[in-house]
């Protein structure tokens, strides 16, 4: 039950829920997430730190970039995330995020990602 409480507490914030849905699709760096969500790097990093503390995201360094990916092992939670994704049309901001995911590489040009994140 603790895992569900932690998840719902974290996912109750719209930005973190948006991050979870995006990272459930593929790994992304902070600059890509900032561009997709149209949010500042400090704000995105703050939310990623909370997800990392709960071990819901993991990182992988590729050159100067640090990529984040979802790391949720609870099948109930992963099934909920899949169900949300299947119904994106009912959630305009999540649908828009998913549409912007298609142009994620354009946001790499504004990237200042480094190992300090």
N, CA, C and O atoms as CSV, one atom per row, in Angstrom:
chain,resi,resn,atom,element,x,y,z
A,1,UNK,N,N,0.825,-1.201,0.000
A,1,UNK,CA,C,0.000,0.000,0.000
A,1,UNK,C,C,0.864,1.258,0.000
A,1,UNK,O,O,0.481,2.282,-0.565
A,2,UNK,N,N,2.015,1.174,0.629
A,2,UNK,CA,C,2.913,2.321,0.705
A,2,UNK,C,C,3.329,2.800,-0.686
A,2,UNK,O,O,3.424,4.002,-0.932
A,3,UNK,N,N,3.575,1.851,-1.592
A,3,UNK,CA,C,3.982,2.195,-2.950
A,3,UNK,C,C,2.880,2.976,-3.670
A,3,UNK,O,O,3.160,3.939,-4.383
A,4,UNK,N,N,1.640,2.559,-3.482
A,4,UNK,CA,C,0.521,3.273,-4.105
A,4,UNK,C,C,0.365,4.667,-3.510
A,4,UNK,O,O,0.122,5.630,-4.236
A,5,UNK,N,N,0.503,4.776,-2.198
A,5,UNK,CA,C,0.410,6.093,-1.553
A,5,UNK,C,C,1.475,7.030,-2.088
A,5,UNK,O,O,1.195,8.189,-2.395
A,6,UNK,N,N,2.688,6.533,-2.200
A,6,UNK,CA,C,3.793,7.342,-2.715
A,6,UNK,C,C,3.497,7.778,-4.142
A,6,UNK,O,O,3.669,8.946,-4.491
A,7,UNK,N,N,3.052,6.836,-4.962
A,7,UNK,CA,C,2.769,7.163,-6.356
A,7,UNK,C,C,1.679,8.220,-6.464
A,7,UNK,O,O,1.852,9.217,-7.166
A,8,UNK,N,N,0.565,8.018,-5.783
A,8,UNK,CA,C,-0.540,8.974,-5.896
A,8,UNK,C,C,-0.155,10.344,-5.340
A,8,UNK,O,O,-0.605,11.371,-5.849
A,9,UNK,N,N,0.660,10.359,-4.317
A,9,UNK,CA,C,1.138,11.629,-3.785
A,9,UNK,C,C,1.967,12.366,-4.834
A,9,UNK,O,O,1.784,13.565,-5.043
A,10,UNK,N,N,2.866,11.659,-5.484
A,10,UNK,CA,C,3.704,12.276,-6.512
A,10,UNK,C,C,2.894,12.636,-7.760
A,10,UNK,O,O,3.075,13.713,-8.328
A,11,UNK,N,N,2.014,11.748,-8.179
A,11,UNK,CA,C,1.243,11.966,-9.408
A,11,UNK,C,C,0.127,12.981,-9.221
A,11,UNK,O,O,-0.507,13.382,-10.197
A,12,UNK,N,N,-0.128,13.405,-7.982
A,12,UNK,CA,C,-1.177,14.402,-7.761
A,12,UNK,C,C,-0.757,15.781,-8.265
A,12,UNK,O,O,-1.593,16.669,-8.429
A,13,UNK,N,N,0.536,15.953,-8.509
A,13,UNK,CA,C,1.030,17.197,-9.095
A,13,UNK,C,C,0.980,17.056,-10.618
A,13,UNK,O,O,1.495,16.082,-11.167
A,14,UNK,N,N,0.368,18.016,-11.293
A,14,UNK,CA,C,0.183,17.920,-12.743
A,14,UNK,C,C,1.513,17.799,-13.495
A,14,UNK,O,O,1.620,17.011,-14.435
A,15,UNK,N,N,2.506,18.559,-13.097
A,15,UNK,CA,C,3.795,18.494,-13.798
A,15,UNK,C,C,4.421,17.118,-13.650
A,15,UNK,O,O,4.934,16.563,-14.621
A,16,UNK,N,N,4.384,16.564,-12.446
A,16,UNK,CA,C,4.967,15.225,-12.261
A,16,UNK,C,C,4.180,14.165,-13.019
A,16,UNK,O,O,4.768,13.229,-13.560
A,17,UNK,N,N,2.861,14.299,-13.066
A,17,UNK,CA,C,2.069,13.342,-13.844
A,17,UNK,C,C,2.434,13.439,-15.323
A,17,UNK,O,O,2.565,12.418,-15.998
A,18,UNK,N,N,2.596,14.642,-15.822
A,18,UNK,CA,C,2.994,14.832,-17.219
A,18,UNK,C,C,4.364,14.205,-17.473
A,18,UNK,O,O,4.573,13.567,-18.505
A,19,UNK,N,N,5.294,14.385,-16.538
A,19,UNK,CA,C,6.620,13.777,-16.673
A,19,UNK,C,C,6.522,12.252,-16.695
A,19,UNK,O,O,7.171,11.594,-17.508
A,20,UNK,N,N,5.720,11.704,-15.813
A,20,UNK,CA,C,5.554,10.246,-15.743
A,20,UNK,C,C,5.022,9.706,-17.061
A,20,UNK,O,O,5.526,8.709,-17.576
A,21,UNK,N,N,4.010,10.360,-17.603
A,21,UNK,CA,C,3.425,9.884,-18.865
A,21,UNK,C,C,4.447,9.976,-19.996
A,21,UNK,O,O,4.570,9.046,-20.794
A,22,UNK,N,N,5.175,11.078,-20.073
A,22,UNK,CA,C,6.199,11.213,-21.119
A,22,UNK,C,C,7.294,10.166,-20.970
A,22,UNK,O,O,7.683,9.526,-21.947
A,23,UNK,N,N,7.788,9.993,-19.758
A,23,UNK,CA,C,8.886,9.051,-19.541
A,23,UNK,C,C,8.436,7.598,-19.655
A,23,UNK,O,O,9.264,6.694,-19.768
A,24,UNK,N,N,7.136,7.380,-19.625
A,24,UNK,CA,C,6.646,6.014,-19.848
A,24,UNK,C,C,6.779,5.643,-21.327
A,24,UNK,O,O,6.728,4.465,-21.682
A,25,UNK,N,N,6.951,6.652,-22.189
A,25,UNK,CA,C,7.058,6.410,-23.626
A,25,UNK,C,C,8.499,6.196,-24.071
A,25,UNK,O,O,8.782,5.328,-24.897
A,26,UNK,N,N,9.409,6.998,-23.515
A,26,UNK,CA,C,10.825,6.871,-23.884
A,26,UNK,C,C,11.685,7.708,-22.950
A,26,UNK,O,O,11.187,8.550,-22.203
A,27,UNK,N,N,12.989,7.455,-23.010
A,27,UNK,CA,C,13.893,8.244,-22.182
A,27,UNK,C,C,14.120,9.602,-22.828
A,27,UNK,O,O,14.191,9.730,-24.050
A,28,UNK,N,N,14.233,10.615,-21.969
A,28,UNK,CA,C,14.378,11.993,-22.441
A,28,UNK,C,C,15.330,12.737,-21.534
A,28,UNK,O,O,15.452,12.410,-20.353
A,29,UNK,N,N,16.010,13.744,-22.080
A,29,UNK,CA,C,16.875,14.576,-21.250
A,29,UNK,C,C,16.071,15.781,-20.752
A,29,UNK,O,O,14.958,16.032,-21.213
A,30,UNK,N,N,16.643,16.502,-19.825
A,30,UNK,CA,C,15.948,17.625,-19.204
A,30,UNK,C,C,15.542,18.669,-20.250
A,30,UNK,O,O,14.426,19.188,-20.203
A,31,UNK,N,N,16.431,18.975,-21.184
A,31,UNK,CA,C,16.085,20.006,-22.164
A,31,UNK,C,C,14.922,19.568,-23.043
A,31,UNK,O,O,14.088,20.394,-23.413
A,32,UNK,N,N,14.851,18.302,-23.380
A,32,UNK,CA,C,13.711,17.809,-24.147
A,32,UNK,C,C,12.428,17.928,-23.327
A,32,UNK,O,O,11.390,18.353,-23.835
A,33,UNK,N,N,12.515,17.546,-22.053
A,33,UNK,CA,C,11.342,17.653,-21.182
A,33,UNK,C,C,10.906,19.105,-21.017
A,33,UNK,O,O,9.712,19.402,-21.032
A,34,UNK,N,N,11.869,20.007,-20.861
A,34,UNK,CA,C,11.544,21.433,-20.745
A,34,UNK,C,C,10.833,21.932,-21.993
A,34,UNK,O,O,9.840,22.654,-21.899
A,35,UNK,N,N,11.338,21.550,-23.164
A,35,UNK,CA,C,10.732,21.985,-24.413
A,35,UNK,C,C,9.342,21.411,-24.617
A,35,UNK,O,O,8.424,22.122,-25.025
A,36,UNK,N,N,9.188,20.135,-24.335
A,36,UNK,CA,C,7.888,19.487,-24.506
A,36,UNK,C,C,6.855,20.089,-23.559
A,36,UNK,O,O,5.724,20.366,-23.956
A,37,UNK,N,N,7.255,20.288,-22.299
A,37,UNK,CA,C,6.325,20.791,-21.286
A,37,UNK,C,C,6.212,22.314,-21.284
A,37,UNK,O,O,5.314,22.880,-20.660
A,38,UNK,N,N,7.138,22.973,-21.994
A,38,UNK,CA,C,7.210,24.434,-22.006
A,38,UNK,C,C,7.378,24.986,-20.579
A,38,UNK,O,O,6.678,25.905,-20.154
A,39,UNK,N,N,8.331,24.384,-19.866
A,39,UNK,CA,C,8.627,24.776,-18.490
A,39,UNK,C,C,10.119,25.044,-18.349
A,39,UNK,O,O,10.921,24.596,-19.168
A,40,UNK,N,N,10.480,25.773,-17.312
A,40,UNK,CA,C,11.886,26.090,-17.078
A,40,UNK,C,C,12.660,24.868,-16.575
A,40,UNK,O,O,12.091,23.939,-16.001
A,41,UNK,N,N,13.968,24.900,-16.809
A,41,UNK,CA,C,14.834,23.806,-16.364
A,41,UNK,C,C,14.790,23.630,-14.842
A,41,UNK,O,O,14.699,22.492,-14.383
A,42,UNK,N,N,14.849,24.698,-14.037
A,42,UNK,CA,C,14.788,24.480,-12.589
A,42,UNK,C,C,13.495,23.801,-12.133
A,42,UNK,O,O,13.513,22.955,-11.239
A,43,UNK,N,N,12.383,24.175,-12.748
A,43,UNK,CA,C,11.101,23.571,-12.364
A,43,UNK,C,C,11.070,22.087,-12.728
A,43,UNK,O,O,10.664,21.256,-11.915
A,44,UNK,N,N,11.495,21.755,-13.939
A,44,UNK,CA,C,11.506,20.355,-14.369
A,44,UNK,C,C,12.473,19.548,-13.500
A,44,UNK,O,O,12.147,18.439,-13.075
A,45,UNK,N,N,13.646,20.094,-13.237
A,45,UNK,CA,C,14.641,19.385,-12.426
A,45,UNK,C,C,14.132,19.137,-11.006
A,45,UNK,O,O,14.391,18.082,-10.426
A,46,UNK,N,N,13.413,20.102,-10.450
A,46,UNK,CA,C,12.856,19.944,-9.102
A,46,UNK,C,C,11.887,18.755,-9.062
A,46,UNK,O,O,11.923,17.952,-8.130
A,47,UNK,N,N,11.038,18.652,-10.061
A,47,UNK,CA,C,10.078,17.549,-10.102
A,47,UNK,C,C,10.765,16.214,-10.391
A,47,UNK,O,O,10.384,15.185,-9.833
A,48,UNK,N,N,11.768,16.228,-11.254
A,48,UNK,CA,C,12.518,14.997,-11.519
A,48,UNK,C,C,13.235,14.512,-10.261
A,48,UNK,O,O,13.334,13.308,-10.026
A,49,UNK,N,N,13.731,15.444,-9.455
A,49,UNK,CA,C,14.411,15.071,-8.209
A,49,UNK,C,C,13.460,14.331,-7.276
A,49,UNK,O,O,13.857,13.365,-6.624
A,50,UNK,N,N,12.221,14.772,-7.209
A,50,UNK,CA,C,11.232,14.090,-6.359
A,50,UNK,C,C,10.933,12.693,-6.901
A,50,UNK,O,O,10.799,11.743,-6.130
A,51,UNK,N,N,10.829,12.569,-8.209
A,51,UNK,CA,C,10.589,11.257,-8.798
A,51,UNK,C,C,11.801,10.337,-8.623
A,51,UNK,O,O,11.648,9.130,-8.431
A,52,UNK,N,N,12.989,10.907,-8.691
A,52,UNK,CA,C,14.212,10.115,-8.463
A,52,UNK,C,C,14.303,9.655,-7.026
A,52,UNK,O,O,14.702,8.521,-6.760
A,53,UNK,N,N,13.935,10.529,-6.084
A,53,UNK,CA,C,13.988,10.174,-4.661
A,53,UNK,C,C,13.075,8.982,-4.361
A,53,UNK,O,O,13.379,8.161,-3.496
A,54,UNK,N,N,11.974,8.897,-5.071
A,54,UNK,CA,C,11.052,7.772,-4.902
A,54,UNK,C,C,11.468,6.569,-5.757
A,54,UNK,O,O,10.810,5.528,-5.740
A,55,UNK,N,N,12.559,6.724,-6.498
A,55,UNK,CA,C,13.087,5.707,-7.402
A,55,UNK,C,C,12.118,5.359,-8.528
A,55,UNK,O,O,12.096,4.228,-9.011
A,56,UNK,N,N,11.315,6.347,-8.942
A,56,UNK,CA,C,10.394,6.158,-10.054
A,56,UNK,C,C,11.025,6.531,-11.387
A,56,UNK,O,O,10.485,6.199,-12.442
A,57,UNK,N,N,12.151,7.210,-11.349
A,57,UNK,CA,C,12.910,7.473,-12.562
A,57,UNK,C,C,14.366,7.111,-12.316
A,57,UNK,O,O,14.860,7.161,-11.190
A,58,UNK,N,N,15.034,6.749,-13.393
A,58,UNK,CA,C,16.467,6.475,-13.334
A,58,UNK,C,C,17.146,7.308,-14.401
A,58,UNK,O,O,16.499,7.815,-15.318
A,59,UNK,N,N,18.455,7.444,-14.273
A,59,UNK,CA,C,19.212,8.260,-15.218
A,59,UNK,C,C,20.274,7.423,-15.920
A,59,UNK,O,O,20.748,6.403,-15.418
A,60,UNK,N,N,20.620,7.910,-17.104
A,60,UNK,CA,C,21.705,7.306,-17.870
A,60,UNK,C,C,22.420,8.437,-18.591
A,60,UNK,O,O,21.783,9.251,-19.258
A,61,UNK,N,N,23.729,8.490,-18.463
A,61,UNK,CA,C,24.489,9.532,-19.130
A,61,UNK,C,C,24.905,9.066,-20.518
A,61,UNK,O,O,25.408,7.958,-20.703
A,62,UNK,N,N,24.676,9.959,-21.501
A,62,UNK,CA,C,25.107,9.722,-22.879
A,62,UNK,C,C,25.841,10.968,-23.312
A,62,UNK,O,O,25.218,11.974,-23.650
A,63,UNK,N,N,27.153,10.914,-23.304
A,63,UNK,CA,C,27.943,12.106,-23.608
A,63,UNK,C,C,27.692,13.149,-22.551
A,63,UNK,O,O,27.793,12.864,-21.358
A,64,UNK,N,N,27.362,14.369,-22.977
A,64,UNK,CA,C,27.102,15.431,-22.015
A,64,UNK,C,C,25.651,15.436,-21.525
A,64,UNK,O,O,25.295,16.218,-20.643
A,65,UNK,N,N,24.824,14.575,-22.089
A,65,UNK,CA,C,23.407,14.550,-21.746
A,65,UNK,C,C,23.111,13.500,-20.676
A,65,UNK,O,O,23.718,12.429,-20.648
A,66,UNK,N,N,22.182,13.827,-19.814
A,66,UNK,CA,C,21.665,12.867,-18.848
A,66,UNK,C,C,20.219,12.594,-19.227
A,66,UNK,O,O,19.388,13.501,-19.260
A,67,UNK,N,N,19.936,11.343,-19.511
A,67,UNK,CA,C,18.597,10.949,-19.917
A,67,UNK,C,C,17.864,10.288,-18.759
A,67,UNK,O,O,18.439,9.518,-17.990
A,68,UNK,N,N,16.589,10.608,-18.658
A,68,UNK,CA,C,15.726,10.066,-17.618
A,68,UNK,C,C,14.770,9.061,-18.235
A,68,UNK,O,O,14.303,9.242,-19.359
A,69,UNK,N,N,14.483,8.000,-17.490
A,69,UNK,CA,C,13.494,7.024,-17.930
A,69,UNK,C,C,12.701,6.553,-16.721
A,69,UNK,O,O,13.152,6.651,-15.580
A,70,UNK,N,N,11.521,6.045,-16.998
A,70,UNK,CA,C,10.653,5.579,-15.926
A,70,UNK,C,C,11.197,4.279,-15.358
A,70,UNK,O,O,11.725,3.441,-16.089
A,71,UNK,N,N,11.063,4.120,-14.048
A,71,UNK,CA,C,11.608,2.960,-13.352
A,71,UNK,C,C,10.589,2.452,-12.327
A,71,UNK,O,O,10.929,2.223,-11.166
A,72,UNK,N,N,9.354,2.280,-12.762
A,72,UNK,CA,C,8.303,1.827,-11.845
A,72,UNK,C,C,8.121,0.326,-12.019
A,72,UNK,O,O,7.876,-0.155,-13.125
A,73,UNK,N,N,8.243,-0.394,-10.938
A,73,UNK,CA,C,8.190,-1.855,-10.999
A,73,UNK,C,C,6.822,-2.419,-10.603
A,73,UNK,O,O,6.531,-3.581,-10.889
A,74,UNK,N,N,5.993,-1.624,-9.958
A,74,UNK,CA,C,4.685,-2.057,-9.512
A,74,UNK,C,C,3.750,-2.177,-10.718
A,74,UNK,O,O,3.486,-1.189,-11.402
A,75,UNK,N,N,3.248,-3.394,-10.977
A,75,UNK,CA,C,2.426,-3.616,-12.173
A,75,UNK,C,C,1.088,-2.881,-12.117
A,75,UNK,O,O,0.560,-2.496,-13.161
A,76,UNK,N,N,0.543,-2.683,-10.954
A,76,UNK,CA,C,-0.711,-1.933,-10.845
A,76,UNK,C,C,-0.481,-0.503,-11.331
A,76,UNK,O,O,-1.284,0.041,-12.089
A,77,UNK,N,N,0.612,0.094,-10.894
A,77,UNK,CA,C,0.929,1.468,-11.295
A,77,UNK,C,C,1.251,1.537,-12.779
A,77,UNK,O,O,0.773,2.439,-13.468
A,78,UNK,N,N,2.040,0.615,-13.281
A,78,UNK,CA,C,2.380,0.645,-14.709
A,78,UNK,C,C,1.141,0.435,-15.573
A,78,UNK,O,O,1.033,1.023,-16.649
A,79,UNK,N,N,0.213,-0.389,-15.120
A,79,UNK,CA,C,-1.038,-0.578,-15.862
A,79,UNK,C,C,-1.883,0.689,-15.852
A,79,UNK,O,O,-2.516,1.012,-16.857
A,80,UNK,N,N,-1.904,1.412,-14.734
A,80,UNK,CA,C,-2.634,2.686,-14.680
A,80,UNK,C,C,-2.041,3.682,-15.672
A,80,UNK,O,O,-2.770,4.384,-16.372
A,81,UNK,N,N,-0.713,3.735,-15.723
A,81,UNK,CA,C,-0.040,4.652,-16.641
A,81,UNK,C,C,-0.376,4.289,-18.089
A,81,UNK,O,O,-0.633,5.172,-18.908
A,82,UNK,N,N,-0.372,3.002,-18.399
A,82,UNK,CA,C,-0.733,2.558,-19.750
A,82,UNK,C,C,-2.171,2.935,-20.082
A,82,UNK,O,O,-2.462,3.365,-21.198
A,83,UNK,N,N,-3.070,2.775,-19.111
A,83,UNK,CA,C,-4.476,3.138,-19.342
A,83,UNK,C,C,-4.627,4.634,-19.592
A,83,UNK,O,O,-5.389,5.047,-20.466
A,84,UNK,N,N,-3.908,5.438,-18.833
A,84,UNK,CA,C,-3.960,6.891,-19.057
A,84,UNK,C,C,-3.480,7.199,-20.473
A,84,UNK,O,O,-4.102,7.984,-21.190
A,85,UNK,N,N,-2.378,6.580,-20.867
A,85,UNK,CA,C,-1.837,6.825,-22.201
A,85,UNK,C,C,-2.835,6.427,-23.293
A,85,UNK,O,O,-2.943,7.106,-24.313
A,86,UNK,N,N,-3.555,5.340,-23.080
A,86,UNK,CA,C,-4.534,4.890,-24.068
A,86,UNK,C,C,-5.709,5.853,-24.212
A,86,UNK,O,O,-6.438,5.802,-25.203
A,87,UNK,N,N,-5.892,6.726,-23.232
A,87,UNK,CA,C,-7.009,7.664,-23.243
A,87,UNK,C,C,-6.533,9.124,-23.282
A,87,UNK,O,O,-7.179,10.005,-22.714
A,88,UNK,N,N,-5.425,9.367,-23.941
A,88,UNK,CA,C,-4.859,10.720,-23.995
A,88,UNK,C,C,-5.836,11.750,-24.548
A,88,UNK,O,O,-5.820,12.910,-24.134
A,89,UNK,N,N,-6.671,11.337,-25.465
A,89,UNK,CA,C,-7.594,12.305,-26.083
A,89,UNK,C,C,-8.516,12.947,-25.052
A,89,UNK,O,O,-9.081,14.012,-25.301
A,90,UNK,N,N,-8.668,12.310,-23.905
A,90,UNK,CA,C,-9.518,12.852,-22.845
A,90,UNK,C,C,-8.778,13.865,-21.961
A,90,UNK,O,O,-9.386,14.517,-21.112
A,91,UNK,N,N,-7.467,13.989,-22.167
A,91,UNK,CA,C,-6.634,14.873,-21.348
A,91,UNK,C,C,-5.821,15.776,-22.265
A,91,UNK,O,O,-4.720,15.409,-22.675
A,92,UNK,N,N,-6.351,16.957,-22.593
A,92,UNK,CA,C,-5.709,17.820,-23.599
A,92,UNK,C,C,-4.233,18.126,-23.334
A,92,UNK,O,O,-3.437,18.107,-24.272
A,93,UNK,N,N,-3.849,18.404,-22.106
A,93,UNK,CA,C,-2.434,18.743,-21.869
A,93,UNK,C,C,-1.538,17.524,-22.083
A,93,UNK,O,O,-0.424,17.664,-22.586
A,94,UNK,N,N,-1.999,16.345,-21.713
A,94,UNK,CA,C,-1.209,15.129,-21.940
A,94,UNK,C,C,-1.130,14.811,-23.432
A,94,UNK,O,O,-0.096,14.361,-23.926
A,95,UNK,N,N,-2.222,15.046,-24.138
A,95,UNK,CA,C,-2.226,14.811,-25.588
A,95,UNK,C,C,-1.263,15.774,-26.279
A,95,UNK,O,O,-0.513,15.377,-27.171
A,96,UNK,N,N,-1.288,17.036,-25.865
A,96,UNK,CA,C,-0.375,18.022,-26.449
A,96,UNK,C,C,1.083,17.653,-26.158
A,96,UNK,O,O,1.941,17.759,-27.034
A,97,UNK,N,N,1.355,17.222,-24.929
A,97,UNK,CA,C,2.710,16.778,-24.583
A,97,UNK,C,C,3.143,15.640,-25.498
A,97,UNK,O,O,4.268,15.627,-25.998
A,98,UNK,N,N,2.250,14.692,-25.710
A,98,UNK,CA,C,2.578,13.549,-26.553
A,98,UNK,C,C,2.827,13.986,-27.994
A,98,UNK,O,O,3.709,13.444,-28.659
A,99,UNK,N,N,2.057,14.962,-28.486
A,99,UNK,CA,C,2.288,15.484,-29.834
A,99,UNK,C,C,3.661,16.154,-29.930
A,99,UNK,O,O,4.359,16.001,-30.932
A,100,UNK,N,N,4.046,16.894,-28.890
A,100,UNK,CA,C,5.344,17.580,-28.885
A,100,UNK,C,C,6.497,16.591,-28.712
A,100,UNK,O,O,7.641,16.902,-29.045
A,101,UNK,N,N,6.198,15.411,-28.194
A,101,UNK,CA,C,7.221,14.373,-28.067
A,101,UNK,C,C,7.799,14.021,-29.437
A,101,UNK,O,O,8.971,13.661,-29.546
A,102,UNK,N,N,6.987,14.124,-30.467
A,102,UNK,CA,C,7.436,13.808,-31.829
A,102,UNK,C,C,8.538,14.751,-32.309
A,102,UNK,O,O,9.306,14.392,-33.201
A,103,UNK,N,N,8.628,15.949,-31.733
A,103,UNK,CA,C,9.663,16.904,-32.147
A,103,UNK,C,C,10.701,17.111,-31.038
A,103,UNK,O,O,11.333,18.164,-30.961
A,104,UNK,N,N,10.866,16.122,-30.199
A,104,UNK,CA,C,11.747,16.229,-29.024
A,104,UNK,C,C,13.171,16.618,-29.376
A,104,UNK,O,O,13.816,17.335,-28.611
A,105,UNK,N,N,13.672,16.168,-30.503
A,105,UNK,CA,C,15.067,16.444,-30.850
A,105,UNK,C,C,15.310,17.917,-31.167
A,105,UNK,O,O,16.446,18.383,-31.087
A,106,UNK,N,N,14.270,18.650,-31.524
A,106,UNK,CA,C,14.457,20.081,-31.788
A,106,UNK,C,C,14.812,20.827,-30.505
A,106,UNK,O,O,15.394,21.910,-30.559
A,107,UNK,N,N,14.469,20.263,-29.364
A,107,UNK,CA,C,14.751,20.917,-28.095
A,107,UNK,C,C,16.183,20.678,-27.619
A,107,UNK,O,O,16.633,21.326,-26.674
A,108,UNK,N,N,16.900,19.762,-28.258
A,108,UNK,CA,C,18.297,19.513,-27.891
A,108,UNK,C,C,19.174,20.721,-28.187
A,108,UNK,O,O,20.198,20.912,-27.530
A,109,UNK,N,N,18.793,21.538,-29.161
A,109,UNK,CA,C,19.605,22.699,-29.522
A,109,UNK,C,C,19.637,23.746,-28.408
A,109,UNK,O,O,20.577,24.538,-28.337
A,110,UNK,N,N,18.634,23.760,-27.550
A,110,UNK,CA,C,18.607,24.722,-26.446
A,110,UNK,C,C,19.157,24.111,-25.160
A,110,UNK,O,O,19.041,24.691,-24.080
A,111,UNK,N,N,19.749,22.945,-25.295
A,111,UNK,CA,C,20.159,22.186,-24.123
A,111,UNK,C,C,21.455,22.690,-23.508
A,111,UNK,O,O,22.436,22.983,-24.193
A,112,UNK,N,N,21.413,22.775,-22.214
A,112,UNK,CA,C,22.615,23.052,-21.424
A,112,UNK,C,C,22.832,21.897,-20.466
A,112,UNK,O,O,23.429,22.059,-19.401
A,113,UNK,N,N,22.337,20.722,-20.857
A,113,UNK,CA,C,22.452,19.554,-19.986
A,113,UNK,C,C,23.907,19.242,-19.682
A,113,UNK,O,O,24.778,19.322,-20.549
A,114,UNK,N,N,24.138,18.897,-18.465
A,114,UNK,CA,C,25.453,18.422,-18.058
A,114,UNK,C,C,25.274,17.517,-16.867
A,114,UNK,O,O,24.142,17.238,-16.470
A,115,UNK,N,N,26.348,17.056,-16.292
A,115,UNK,CA,C,26.256,16.097,-15.200
A,115,UNK,C,C,25.903,16.737,-13.877
A,115,UNK,O,O,25.928,16.053,-12.853
A,116,UNK,N,N,25.576,18.015,-13.848
A,116,UNK,CA,C,25.185,18.683,-12.605
A,116,UNK,C,C,23.708,18.543,-12.293
A,116,UNK,O,O,23.269,19.020,-11.247
A,117,UNK,N,N,22.916,17.906,-13.158
A,117,UNK,CA,C,21.477,17.757,-12.911
A,117,UNK,C,C,21.238,16.660,-11.933
A,117,UNK,O,O,20.089,16.376,-11.591
